[in-house]
Amino acid sequence: MDRRVSRCADRLSTHVRDSDDTRARLLRKLRSLPRTDEAVVHGDVFPETVLVDDDLRPLALVDYGFLSTGGDPRFDAAVAAAIFPAGTEHAPEITRQLTARFADEFGYAVDHLLLYRAAYAMATSDAFAPGGGDEHFAWCATVLEDPAVAESLHR
């Protein structure tokens, strides 16, 4: 994460309060998470990567790519619950509800989902525009400034 963040650290520091402290706390918290059985992690679940049937039931996940790996399935749940463009109406409330539902249905701690969401935001903040500055960067900064994420990092 340090290598990825270093590419846009200056830009992050202008959009995320105490970004260096946030990164340090996040890494510490991630290292302390309880181990889980590894699974295939897509790493970038969003609506266009989910194929659904006529009743909108998920059938398949497509477009495995730059973040796909073996790892903790909580990562995909955390990202999938929050992947709405920054200006999407009601996005914060939908994200909160989906996070709570995923936590309940899969037995995940909400704090763990928030940590993984912050990790995704920090690690991918410049994934689509070197140095940041695009809509994805704005979304990442919003995630890192989310009061629930900040609270999770400070527990």
DSSP file (Angstrom, degrees, kcal/mol; ACC not computed):
  #  RESIDUE AA STRUCTURE BP1 BP2  ACC     N-H-->O    O-->H-N    N-H-->O    O-->H-N    TCO  KAPPA ALPHA  PHI   PSI    X-CA   Y-CA   Z-CA
    1    1 A M     >        0   0    0      0, 0.0     4,-3.1     0, 0.0     5,-0.3   0.000 360.0 360.0 360.0 -39.0    0.0    0.0    0.0
    2    2 A D  H  >  +     0   0    0      1,-0.2     4,-2.1     2,-0.2     5,-0.1   0.905 360.0  49.9 -58.6 -40.5    2.8    2.4    0.8
    3    3 A R  H  > S+     0   0    0      2,-0.2     4,-0.7     1,-0.2    -1,-0.2   0.929 114.3  43.8 -63.9 -44.7    4.2    2.0   -2.8
    4    4 A R  H >4 S+     0   0    0      1,-0.2     3,-0.8     2,-0.2     4,-0.4   0.918 115.7  47.3 -67.0 -43.0    0.8    2.7   -4.3
    5    5 A V  H >< S+     0   0    0     -4,-3.1     3,-1.6     1,-0.2     4,-0.4   0.834  99.4  68.1 -69.6 -31.8   -0.1    5.6   -2.1
    6    6 A S  H >< S+     0   0    0     -4,-2.1     3,-0.5    -5,-0.3     4,-0.3   0.785  89.4  66.1 -60.5 -25.4    3.3    7.2   -2.6
    7    7 A R  T << S+     0   0    0     -3,-0.8    -1,-0.3    -4,-0.7    -2,-0.2   0.769 121.2  16.4 -68.2 -24.8    2.4    7.9   -6.2
    8    8 A C  T <> S+     0   0    0     -3,-1.6     4,-2.8    -4,-0.4    -1,-0.2   0.080  84.8 123.6-135.3  26.0   -0.4   10.4   -5.1
    9    9 A A  H <> S+     0   0    0     -3,-0.5     4,-2.5    -4,-0.4     5,-0.1   0.876  76.1  53.0 -57.6 -40.5    0.5   11.1   -1.5
   10   10 A D  H  > S+     0   0    0     -4,-0.3     4,-0.8     2,-0.2    -1,-0.2   0.933 112.1  44.1 -62.6 -45.3    0.6   14.9   -2.1
   11   11 A R  H >> S+     0   0    0      1,-0.2     3,-0.8     2,-0.2     4,-0.7   0.911 112.9  52.0 -66.8 -41.9   -2.8   14.9   -3.7
   12   12 A L  H >X S+     0   0    0     -4,-2.8     4,-2.7     1,-0.2     3,-1.3   0.910 104.0  57.7 -59.2 -41.3   -4.3   12.7   -1.0
   13   13 A S  H 3< S+     0   0    0     -4,-2.5    -1,-0.2     1,-0.3    -2,-0.2   0.749 104.9  51.3 -65.1 -21.9   -2.9   15.0    1.7
   14   14 A T  H << S+     0   0    0     -4,-0.8    -1,-0.3    -3,-0.8    -2,-0.2   0.631 121.0  32.5 -86.8 -13.0   -4.8   17.9    0.2
   15   15 A H  H << S+     0   0    0     -3,-1.3     2,-0.5    -4,-0.7    -2,-0.2   0.582 115.2  55.5-115.8 -16.6   -8.1   16.0    0.1
   16   16 A V  S >< S-     0   0    0     -4,-2.7     3,-1.1    -5,-0.2    -1,-0.2  -0.970  82.9-123.8-125.7 118.8   -7.9   13.7    3.2
   17   17 A R  T 3  S-     0   0    0     -2,-0.5     5,-0.2     1,-0.3    -3,-0.1  -0.346  93.1  -3.8 -59.0 134.4   -7.2   15.1    6.7
   18   18 A D  T 3> S+     0   0    0     -5,-0.2     4,-2.9     1,-0.1    -1,-0.3   0.886  79.1 172.7  51.1  47.8   -4.1   13.5    8.3
   19   19 A S  H <> S+     0   0    0     -3,-1.1     4,-2.6     1,-0.2     5,-0.2   0.847  73.6  52.2 -60.2 -36.4   -3.6   11.2    5.3
   20   20 A D  H  > S+     0   0    0      2,-0.2     4,-2.2     1,-0.2    -1,-0.2   0.924 112.9  44.7 -65.5 -42.3   -0.3    9.9    6.6
   21   21 A D  H  > S+     0   0    0      2,-0.2     4,-2.9     1,-0.2     5,-0.3   0.898 111.9  53.4 -66.1 -40.6   -1.8    9.1   10.0
   22   22 A T  H  X S+     0   0    0     -4,-2.9     4,-2.6     1,-0.2    -2,-0.2   0.932 110.0  47.5 -59.4 -46.5   -4.8    7.5    8.3
   23   23 A R  H  X S+     0   0    0     -4,-2.6     4,-2.6     2,-0.2    -2,-0.2   0.924 112.8  48.4 -62.0 -44.6   -2.5    5.3    6.2
   24   24 A A  H  X S+     0   0    0     -4,-2.2     4,-2.1     2,-0.2    -2,-0.2   0.924 114.0  45.8 -62.6 -45.4   -0.5    4.3    9.3
   25   25 A R  H  X S+     0   0    0     -4,-2.9     4,-2.8     2,-0.2     5,-0.2   0.913 112.1  52.3 -63.5 -42.1   -3.6    3.5   11.4
   26   26 A L  H  X S+     0   0    0     -4,-2.6     4,-2.9    -5,-0.3     5,-0.2   0.938 109.6  47.6 -61.2 -47.7   -5.2    1.6    8.5
   27   27 A L  H  X S+     0   0    0     -4,-2.6     4,-2.1     1,-0.2    -1,-0.2   0.912 113.0  49.3 -60.9 -42.0   -2.1   -0.6    8.0
   28   28 A R  H  X S+     0   0    0     -4,-2.1     4,-1.0    -5,-0.2    -1,-0.2   0.930 113.5  46.1 -61.7 -45.7   -1.9   -1.3   11.7
   29   29 A K  H  X S+     0   0    0     -4,-2.8     4,-0.6     1,-0.2     3,-0.5   0.904 110.7  52.4 -65.7 -41.9   -5.6   -2.2   11.9
   30   30 A L  H >< S+     0   0    0     -4,-2.9     3,-1.1     1,-0.2    -1,-0.2   0.907 107.4  52.6 -61.5 -41.0   -5.4   -4.4    8.7
   31   31 A R  H 3< S+     0   0    0     -4,-2.1    -1,-0.2     1,-0.2    -2,-0.2   0.769 108.4  52.0 -65.2 -24.7   -2.5   -6.4   10.3
   32   32 A S  H 3< S+     0   0    0     -4,-1.0    -1,-0.2    -3,-0.5    -2,-0.2   0.504  81.3 116.2 -92.5  -4.1   -4.6   -7.0   13.4
   33   33 A L  S << S-     0   0    0     -3,-1.1     2,-0.1    -4,-0.6     3,-0.1  -0.345  77.1-101.8 -63.2 143.9   -7.7   -8.4   11.6
   34   34 A P        -     0   0    0      0, 0.0    -1,-0.1     0, 0.0    -2,-0.1  -0.400  42.6-105.5 -64.6 143.5   -8.5  -12.0   12.5
   35   35 A R        -     0   0    0     -3,-0.1     2,-0.3    -2,-0.1     3,-0.0  -0.367  39.6-171.0 -68.4 147.5   -7.4  -14.4    9.8
   36   36 A T        -     0   0    0     -3,-0.1     2,-0.2    -2,-0.1    -1,-0.0  -0.869  36.7 -80.7-130.4 167.0  -10.1  -16.0    7.5
   37   37 A D        -     0   0    0     -2,-0.3     2,-0.1     1,-0.1    34,-0.1  -0.512  55.0-117.0 -65.0 135.1  -10.1  -18.7    5.0
   38   38 A E        +     0   0    0     -2,-0.2     2,-0.3    34,-0.1    34,-0.2  -0.424  38.4 173.7 -74.8 152.2   -8.8  -17.3    1.7
   39   39 A A  E     -A   71   0A   0     32,-2.6    32,-2.8    -2,-0.1     2,-0.5  -0.874  46.2 -73.3-142.6 173.0  -11.0  -17.1   -1.3
   40   40 A V  E     -A   70   0A   0     -2,-0.3     2,-0.6    30,-0.2    30,-0.2  -0.653  50.2-156.9 -72.4 124.6  -10.8  -15.7   -4.8
   41   41 A V  E     -A   69   0A   0     28,-3.6    28,-2.1    -2,-0.5    31,-0.0  -0.930  14.0-162.5-109.2 122.3  -11.1  -12.0   -4.4
   42   42 A H        -     0   0    0     -2,-0.6    23,-0.6    26,-0.2    25,-0.3   0.940  19.0-158.9 -66.5 -49.0  -12.3  -10.0   -7.4
   43   43 A G  S    S+     0   0    0     25,-0.1    -1,-0.1    21,-0.1    25,-0.1   0.284  73.6  52.9  90.8 -10.2  -11.1   -6.7   -5.9
   44   44 A D        +     0   0    0      2,-0.1     2,-0.4     5,-0.0     5,-0.1  -0.222  65.4 169.0-153.9  53.2  -13.2   -4.4   -8.0
   45   45 A V        +     0   0    0     31,-0.1    38,-0.2     3,-0.1    16,-0.0  -0.587  15.0 143.2 -76.4 123.4  -16.9   -5.4   -7.7
   46   46 A F    >   -     0   0    0     -2,-0.4     3,-2.6    36,-0.1     4,-0.4  -0.939  64.9 -83.4-150.9 168.0  -19.2   -2.8   -9.1
   47   47 A P  G >  S+     0   0    0      0, 0.0     3,-1.5     0, 0.0    37,-0.0   0.799 122.8  56.5 -49.7 -40.0  -22.5   -3.0  -11.0
   48   48 A E  G 3  S+     0   0    0      1,-0.3    -3,-0.1     3,-0.0    15,-0.0   0.641 104.3  54.4 -70.3 -11.6  -21.0   -3.5  -14.4
   49   49 A T  G <  S+     0   0    0     -3,-2.6    13,-2.8    -5,-0.1     2,-0.6   0.418  92.8  82.7 -99.9   1.9  -19.0   -6.5  -13.3
   50   50 A V  E <   -B   61   0B   0     -3,-1.5     2,-0.4    -4,-0.4    11,-0.2  -0.928  66.1-154.1-110.1 117.8  -22.1   -8.4  -12.0
   51   51 A L  E     -B   60   0B   0      9,-2.8     8,-3.7    -2,-0.6     9,-1.4  -0.762  19.2-172.4 -87.9 134.1  -24.2  -10.4  -14.5
   52   52 A V  E     -B   58   0B   0     -2,-0.4     2,-0.1     6,-0.3    -2,-0.0  -0.841  18.9-122.8-125.2 161.0  -27.8  -10.8  -13.4
   53   53 A D    >   -     0   0    0      4,-2.0     3,-2.2    -2,-0.3    -1,-0.1  -0.246  49.8 -80.5 -89.8-173.6  -30.8  -12.7  -14.7
   54   54 A D  T 3  S+     0   0    0      1,-0.3    -1,-0.0     2,-0.1    -2,-0.0   0.728 133.6  52.5 -63.1 -21.6  -34.2  -11.2  -15.6
   55   55 A D  T 3  S-     0   0    0      2,-0.1    -1,-0.3     3,-0.0     0, 0.0   0.229 119.8-110.7 -96.8  13.0  -35.1  -11.1  -12.0
   56   56 A L    <   +     0   0    0     -3,-2.2    -2,-0.1     1,-0.2     3,-0.0   0.720  67.8 148.4  64.5  24.8  -31.9   -9.2  -11.1
   57   57 A R        -     0   0    0      1,-0.1    -4,-2.0     2,-0.0    -1,-0.2  -0.764  56.0-106.5 -85.8 133.6  -30.4  -12.2   -9.2
   58   58 A P  E     +B   52   0B   0      0, 0.0    -6,-0.3     0, 0.0     3,-0.1  -0.353  42.8 169.7 -61.4 135.1  -26.6  -12.3   -9.5
   59   59 A L  E     -     0   0B   0     -8,-3.7     2,-0.3     1,-0.4    -7,-0.2   0.707  59.4  -5.9-112.0 -39.2  -25.4  -15.0  -11.8
   60   60 A A  E     -B   51   0B   0     -9,-1.4    -9,-2.8     2,-0.0     2,-0.5  -0.989  52.6-129.3-157.7 159.0  -21.7  -14.3  -12.3
   61   61 A L  E     -B   50   0B   0     -2,-0.3   -11,-0.2   -11,-0.2     2,-0.2  -0.972  34.9-177.2-114.5 128.9  -18.9  -11.9  -11.6
   62   62 A V        +     0   0    0    -13,-2.8    -2,-0.0    -2,-0.5   -20,-0.0  -0.662  45.7  51.0-121.1 174.3  -16.8  -10.9  -14.6
   63   63 A D        -     0   0    0     -2,-0.2     2,-0.2     1,-0.2    -1,-0.2   0.931  58.1-171.2  64.9  52.5  -13.8   -8.8  -15.5
   64   64 A Y        +     0   0    0     -3,-0.2    -1,-0.2     1,-0.1     2,-0.1  -0.547  29.0 133.4 -68.3 138.3  -11.2  -10.1  -13.0
   65   65 A G    >   -     0   0    0    -23,-0.6     3,-1.7    -2,-0.2    -1,-0.1  -0.386  52.3  -3.1-154.2-132.5   -8.3   -7.8  -13.2
   66   66 A F  T 3  S+     0   0    0      1,-0.3   -23,-0.1    -2,-0.1    -2,-0.1   0.645 129.2  37.5 -64.1 -20.1   -5.6   -5.7  -11.5
   67   67 A L  T 3  S+     0   0    0    -25,-0.3    -1,-0.3     2,-0.0     2,-0.2   0.396  85.0 121.0-109.3   2.5   -6.9   -6.4   -7.9
   68   68 A S    <   +     0   0    0     -3,-1.7     2,-0.3   -25,-0.1   -26,-0.2  -0.465  36.2 123.6 -70.2 135.0   -7.9  -10.0   -8.3
   69   69 A T  E     -A   41   0A   0    -28,-2.1   -28,-3.6    -2,-0.2     2,-0.4  -0.948  66.0 -74.0-167.9 179.0   -6.1  -12.3   -6.0
   70   70 A G  E    S+A   40   0A   0     -2,-0.3     2,-0.3   -30,-0.2   -30,-0.2  -0.817  78.1 100.4 -87.1 135.9   -6.4  -14.8   -3.2
   71   71 A G  E     -A   39   0A   0    -32,-2.8   -32,-2.6    -2,-0.4    -3,-0.0  -0.943  69.0 -21.8 179.0-156.9   -7.5  -13.2    0.0
   72   72 A D    >   -     0   0    0     -2,-0.3     3,-1.9   -34,-0.2     4,-0.5  -0.672  41.9-147.4 -84.3 120.4  -10.2  -12.2    2.4
   73   73 A P  T 3> S+     0   0    0      0, 0.0     4,-1.7     0, 0.0     3,-0.2   0.687  92.9  76.4 -63.7 -16.2  -13.7  -12.3    1.0
   74   74 A R  H 3> S+     0   0    0      1,-0.2     4,-2.5     2,-0.2     5,-0.2   0.816  85.5  65.2 -61.6 -27.5  -14.6   -9.4    3.3
   75   75 A F  H <> S+     0   0    0     -3,-1.9     4,-2.1     1,-0.2    -1,-0.2   0.948 102.5  44.7 -59.7 -49.9  -12.7   -7.2    0.9
   76   76 A D  H  > S+     0   0    0     -4,-0.5     4,-2.9    -3,-0.2     5,-0.2   0.899 112.8  51.4 -63.1 -40.2  -15.1   -7.8   -1.9
   77   77 A A  H  X S+     0   0    0     -4,-1.7     4,-1.7     1,-0.2    -1,-0.2   0.909 109.6  50.9 -62.2 -41.4  -18.2   -7.3    0.3
   78   78 A A  H  < S+     0   0    0     -4,-2.5     4,-0.4     2,-0.2    -2,-0.2   0.908 115.3  40.7 -63.3 -43.5  -16.8   -4.0    1.6
   79   79 A V  H >X S+     0   0    0     -4,-2.1     3,-1.6     1,-0.2     4,-0.8   0.927 112.1  54.5 -72.5 -45.4  -16.2   -2.6   -1.9
   80   80 A A  H 3< S+     0   0    0     -4,-2.9     3,-0.5     1,-0.3    -1,-0.2   0.834 103.4  57.3 -59.8 -33.1  -19.4   -3.9   -3.4
   81   81 A A  T 3< S+     0   0    0     -4,-1.7    -1,-0.3    -5,-0.2    17,-0.3   0.669 117.6  31.9 -70.9 -14.9  -21.5   -2.2   -0.7
   82   82 A A  T <4 S+     0   0    0     -3,-1.6     2,-2.1    -4,-0.4    -1,-0.2   0.359  76.1 119.3-126.7   6.3  -20.1    1.2   -1.5
   83   83 A I     <  +     0   0    0     -4,-0.8    -1,-0.1    -3,-0.5    -4,-0.0  -0.475  38.5 126.1 -86.3  75.7  -19.3    1.4   -5.2
   84   84 A F        -     0   0    0     -2,-2.1    -3,-0.0   -38,-0.1    11,-0.0  -0.979  68.8 -97.2-124.4 140.2  -21.5    4.3   -6.3
   85   85 A P    >   -     0   0    0      0, 0.0     3,-2.4     0, 0.0     6,-0.1  -0.222  43.8-104.9 -54.2 149.4  -20.3    7.4   -8.2
   86   86 A A  T 3  S+     0   0    0      1,-0.3     5,-0.1    49,-0.2    50,-0.0   0.779 117.7  45.4 -50.9 -36.3  -19.7   10.3   -5.8
   87   87 A G  T 3  S+     0   0    0      4,-0.1    -1,-0.3     2,-0.1     2,-0.1   0.356  77.5 134.3 -93.7   7.5  -22.9   12.2   -6.8
   88   88 A T    X   -     0   0    0     -3,-2.4     3,-2.0     1,-0.1    -4,-0.1  -0.360  65.0-109.5 -62.0 127.4  -25.3    9.2   -6.7
   89   89 A E  T 3  S+     0   0    0      1,-0.3    -1,-0.1     2,-0.1    -2,-0.1  -0.341  98.6   2.4 -59.7 133.1  -28.5   10.2   -4.9
   90   90 A H  T 3> S+     0   0    0     -3,-0.1     4,-2.6     1,-0.1    -1,-0.3   0.572  86.3 141.4  68.3  12.4  -28.8    8.5   -1.5
   91   91 A A  H <>  +     0   0    0     -3,-2.0     4,-2.9     1,-0.2     5,-0.2   0.895  67.5  51.5 -53.9 -46.6  -25.4    6.8   -1.9
   92   92 A P  H  > S+     0   0    0      0, 0.0     4,-2.3     0, 0.0    -1,-0.2   0.915 113.6  44.4 -59.9 -40.6  -24.3    7.2    1.7
   93   93 A E  H  > S+     0   0    0     -3,-0.2     4,-2.5     2,-0.2    -2,-0.2   0.911 114.2  48.6 -70.6 -41.0  -27.6    5.6    3.0
   94   94 A I  H  X S+     0   0    0     -4,-2.6     4,-2.9     2,-0.2     5,-0.2   0.924 112.5  49.9 -62.2 -43.7  -27.5    2.8    0.4
   95   95 A T  H  X S+     0   0    0     -4,-2.9     4,-2.6    -5,-0.3    -2,-0.2   0.919 110.8  49.1 -60.4 -45.3  -23.9    2.1    1.4
   96   96 A R  H  X S+     0   0    0     -4,-2.3     4,-2.3    -5,-0.2    -1,-0.2   0.926 113.8  46.1 -61.1 -45.0  -24.7    2.1    5.1
   97   97 A Q  H  X S+     0   0    0     -4,-2.5     4,-2.5     2,-0.2    -2,-0.2   0.918 113.9  47.2 -66.3 -43.7  -27.6   -0.3    4.5
   98   98 A L  H  X S+     0   0    0     -4,-2.9     4,-3.0   -17,-0.3     5,-0.3   0.901 111.2  52.1 -65.3 -39.3  -25.7   -2.7    2.2
   99   99 A T  H  X S+     0   0    0     -4,-2.6     4,-2.4   -18,-0.3    -2,-0.2   0.937 111.9  46.2 -60.6 -46.2  -22.8   -2.7    4.6
  100  100 A A  H  X S+     0   0    0     -4,-2.3     4,-2.4    -5,-0.2    -2,-0.2   0.894 113.7  49.3 -63.0 -40.3  -25.1   -3.6    7.5
  101  101 A R  H  X S+     0   0    0     -4,-2.5     4,-3.4     2,-0.2     5,-0.3   0.930 111.8  47.1 -67.2 -44.5  -26.8   -6.3    5.4
  102  102 A F  H  X S+     0   0    0     -4,-3.0     4,-2.4     2,-0.2     6,-0.6   0.907 112.4  51.0 -62.6 -40.8  -23.5   -7.9    4.3
  103  103 A A  H  X>S+     0   0    0     -4,-2.4     4,-1.1    -5,-0.3     5,-1.0   0.933 115.9  41.9 -60.7 -45.3  -22.3   -7.9    7.9
  104  104 A D  H  <5S+     0   0    0     -4,-2.4    -2,-0.2     3,-0.2    -1,-0.2   0.945 117.9  43.9 -68.0 -49.6  -25.5   -9.5    9.0
  105  105 A E  H  <5S+     0   0    0     -4,-3.4    -2,-0.2     1,-0.2    -3,-0.2   0.856 125.7  31.2 -67.8 -35.9  -25.9  -12.1    6.2
  106  106 A F  H  <5S-     0   0    0     -4,-2.4    -1,-0.2    -5,-0.3    -2,-0.2   0.469 106.4-116.0-103.9  -2.5  -22.2  -13.1    6.1
  107  107 A G  T  <5 +     0   0    0     -4,-1.1     2,-0.3     1,-0.2    -3,-0.2   0.801  62.2 150.7  73.6  29.0  -21.3  -12.7    9.8
  108  108 A Y      < -     0   0    0     -5,-1.0     2,-0.4    -6,-0.6    -1,-0.2  -0.684  50.1-115.7 -92.6 146.6  -18.8   -9.9    9.1
  109  109 A A     >  -     0   0    0     -2,-0.3     4,-1.8     1,-0.1     3,-0.4  -0.659  17.9-134.8 -77.0 134.7  -18.0   -7.2   11.5
  110  110 A V  H  > S+     0   0    0     -2,-0.4     4,-2.4     1,-0.2     5,-0.2   0.896 106.0  58.0 -56.7 -41.1  -19.0   -3.8   10.1
  111  111 A D  H  > S+     0   0    0      1,-0.2     4,-2.2     2,-0.2    -1,-0.2   0.881 103.9  51.7 -57.9 -38.8  -15.6   -2.4   11.3
  112  112 A H  H  > S+     0   0    0     -3,-0.4     4,-2.3     2,-0.2    -1,-0.2   0.905 109.4  49.6 -66.1 -40.0  -13.8   -5.0    9.2
  113  113 A L  H  X S+     0   0    0     -4,-1.8     4,-2.2     1,-0.2    -2,-0.2   0.904 110.3  50.7 -64.6 -40.4  -15.8   -4.0    6.1
  114  114 A L  H  X S+     0   0    0     -4,-2.4     4,-2.2     2,-0.2    -2,-0.2   0.888 109.6  50.8 -64.8 -38.7  -15.0   -0.3    6.8
  115  115 A L  H  X S+     0   0    0     -4,-2.2     4,-2.3     2,-0.2    -2,-0.2   0.924 111.4  47.1 -64.8 -44.5  -11.3   -1.1    7.1
  116  116 A Y  H  X S+     0   0    0     -4,-2.3     4,-2.5     2,-0.2    -2,-0.2   0.873 110.4  53.2 -66.1 -35.5  -11.2   -3.0    3.8
  117  117 A R  H  X S+     0   0    0     -4,-2.2     4,-2.4     2,-0.2    -1,-0.2   0.918 110.0  47.9 -64.1 -41.8  -13.2   -0.2    2.1
  118  118 A A  H  X S+     0   0    0     -4,-2.2     4,-2.7     2,-0.2     5,-0.2   0.893 110.1  52.8 -64.5 -39.1  -10.6    2.3    3.3
  119  119 A A  H  X S+     0   0    0     -4,-2.3     4,-2.8     2,-0.2     5,-0.2   0.922 109.9  47.8 -62.4 -44.0   -7.8    0.0    2.1
  120  120 A Y  H  X S+     0   0    0     -4,-2.5     4,-2.0     2,-0.2    -2,-0.2   0.929 112.9  49.0 -60.6 -45.6   -9.4   -0.2   -1.4
  121  121 A A  H  X S+     0   0    0     -4,-2.4     4,-0.6     1,-0.2    -2,-0.2   0.913 115.3  43.3 -62.4 -43.2   -9.8    3.6   -1.5
  122  122 A M  H >< S+     0   0    0     -4,-2.7     3,-0.6     1,-0.2     4,-0.2   0.928 116.5  46.0 -70.2 -43.7   -6.2    4.2   -0.4
  123  123 A A  H 3< S+     0   0    0     -4,-2.8     3,-0.2    -5,-0.2    -1,-0.2   0.761 121.9  35.4 -72.9 -24.4   -4.7    1.6   -2.7
  124  124 A T  H >< S+     0   0    0     -4,-2.0     3,-2.2    -5,-0.2     4,-0.4   0.302  77.7 114.5-112.3  10.0   -6.7    2.5   -5.8
  125  125 A S  T << S+     0   0    0     -3,-0.6     8,-0.2    -4,-0.6     3,-0.1   0.777  93.5  26.6 -57.5 -27.9   -6.9    6.3   -5.4
  126  126 A D  T 3  S+     0   0    0     -4,-0.2    -1,-0.3    -3,-0.2     6,-0.2   0.109  87.3 115.3-118.0  23.5   -4.8    6.9   -8.5
  127  127 A A  S <  S+     0   0    0     -3,-2.2    -2,-0.1     1,-0.2    -1,-0.1   0.792  87.3  29.6 -64.1 -29.1   -5.6    3.6  -10.4
  128  128 A F  S    S+     0   0    0     -4,-0.4    -1,-0.2     1,-0.3    -2,-0.1   0.566 129.4  32.0-111.3 -11.9   -7.4    5.3  -13.3
  129  129 A A  S >  S-     0   0    0     -4,-0.1     3,-3.1     5,-0.1    -1,-0.3  -0.871  89.2-117.2-146.1 109.8   -5.6    8.7  -13.4
  130  130 A P  T 3  S+     0   0    0      0, 0.0    -3,-0.1     0, 0.0  -122,-0.0  -0.195 103.2  12.0 -50.0 128.2   -1.9    8.9  -12.5
  131  131 A G  T 3  S-     0   0    0     -5,-0.1  -120,-0.1     2,-0.0    -5,-0.1   0.469 118.9 -99.2  81.9   1.6   -1.6   11.2   -9.4
  132  132 A G  S <  S+     0   0    0     -3,-3.1    -6,-0.1    -6,-0.2     3,-0.1  -0.307  71.5 134.8  80.9-169.5   -5.4   11.2   -8.9
  133  133 A G        +     0   0    0      1,-0.4     2,-0.1    -8,-0.2    -1,-0.1   0.395  49.8  99.7 107.1  -1.9   -7.8   13.9  -10.0
  134  134 A D  S  > S-     0   0    0     -5,-0.2     4,-2.0     1,-0.0    -1,-0.4  -0.409  90.5 -87.7-104.9-174.5  -10.6   11.8  -11.6
  135  135 A E  H  > S+     0   0    0      1,-0.2     4,-2.3     2,-0.2   -49,-0.2   0.867 126.5  54.7 -62.4 -37.1  -14.0   10.8  -10.3
  136  136 A H  H  > S+     0   0    0      2,-0.2     4,-2.7     1,-0.2    -1,-0.2   0.921 106.2  51.4 -64.7 -41.7  -12.6    7.6   -8.8
  137  137 A F  H  > S+     0   0    0      1,-0.2     4,-2.6     2,-0.2    -1,-0.2   0.927 109.3  50.9 -58.7 -44.1  -10.0    9.7   -6.8
  138  138 A A  H  X S+     0   0    0     -4,-2.0     4,-2.2     1,-0.2    -1,-0.2   0.904 110.1  49.7 -60.4 -41.6  -12.9   11.9   -5.5
  139  139 A W  H  X S+     0   0    0     -4,-2.3     4,-2.4     2,-0.2    -1,-0.2   0.927 110.5  50.5 -61.9 -44.8  -14.8    8.7   -4.5
  140  140 A C  H  X S+     0   0    0     -4,-2.7     4,-2.5     1,-0.2    -2,-0.2   0.913 110.1  49.1 -60.8 -44.2  -11.7    7.4   -2.7
  141  141 A A  H  X S+     0   0    0     -4,-2.6     4,-1.4     1,-0.2    -1,-0.2   0.900 109.9  52.4 -62.6 -40.2  -11.2   10.7   -0.8
  142  142 A T  H  X S+     0   0    0     -4,-2.2     4,-0.6    -5,-0.2    -2,-0.2   0.914 109.6  49.0 -61.8 -43.1  -14.9   10.7    0.2
  143  143 A V  H >< S+     0   0    0     -4,-2.4     3,-1.2     1,-0.2     6,-0.2   0.936 110.9  49.4 -60.7 -46.8  -14.5    7.1    1.6
  144  144 A L  H 3< S+     0   0    0     -4,-2.5    -1,-0.2     1,-0.3    -2,-0.2   0.729 113.6  46.8 -68.6 -21.2  -11.4    8.1    3.5
  145  145 A E  H 3< S+     0   0    0     -4,-1.4    -1,-0.3    -3,-0.2    -2,-0.2   0.460  82.2 123.5 -95.7  -3.6  -13.2   11.1    5.0
  146  146 A D    <X  -     0   0    0     -3,-1.2     4,-2.7    -4,-0.6     3,-0.2  -0.384  64.0-136.7 -59.4 127.2  -16.3    9.1    5.9
  147  147 A P  H  > S+     0   0    0      0, 0.0     4,-2.6     0, 0.0     5,-0.2   0.851 103.7  53.7 -56.9 -35.7  -17.0    9.6    9.6
  148  148 A A  H  > S+     0   0    0      2,-0.2     4,-2.1     1,-0.2     5,-0.1   0.908 110.6  46.2 -66.1 -40.6  -17.7    5.9   10.0
  149  149 A V  H  > S+     0   0    0     -3,-0.2     4,-2.1    -6,-0.2    -1,-0.2   0.936 113.0  49.8 -65.3 -46.0  -14.4    4.9    8.4
  150  150 A A  H  X S+     0   0    0     -4,-2.7     4,-1.2     1,-0.2    -2,-0.2   0.915 111.0  49.3 -59.3 -43.7  -12.6    7.5   10.6
  151  151 A E  H  X S+     0   0    0     -4,-2.6     4,-0.5     1,-0.2     3,-0.5   0.909 109.1  52.5 -62.7 -41.4  -14.2    6.2   13.7
  152  152 A S  H >< S+     0   0    0     -4,-2.1     3,-0.8     1,-0.2    -1,-0.2   0.880 108.1  51.4 -61.7 -38.2  -13.3    2.6   12.8
  153  153 A L  H 3< S+     0   0    0     -4,-2.1    -1,-0.2     1,-0.2    -2,-0.2   0.754 110.7  49.0 -70.0 -23.9   -9.7    3.6   12.3
  154  154 A H  H 3<        0   0    0     -4,-1.2    -1,-0.2    -3,-0.5    -2,-0.2   0.406 360.0 360.0 -99.8   2.4   -9.6    5.3   15.8
  155  155 A R    <<        0   0    0     -3,-0.8    -1,-0.2    -4,-0.5    -2,-0.1   0.480 360.0 360.0 -78.9 360.0  -11.1    2.4   17.8
